């Protein structure tokens, strides 16, 4: 089933589908960072979410099978 690190506890396949779509990846990424209490990471995700951050998140999610947090802040 879904891991704690996937989008909102959803499974891997659903999280990858959400990550592939730039808009949902941007929104889900920012919301999950804010829910984790990582305000700075959430703000960075809002500002740079449609650029390299989206590509890196997508690649790391596909390779590692779960969302990886690059910024522990």
Order of alpha helices (4+ residues) and beta strands (2+ residues): alpha-alpha-alpha-alpha
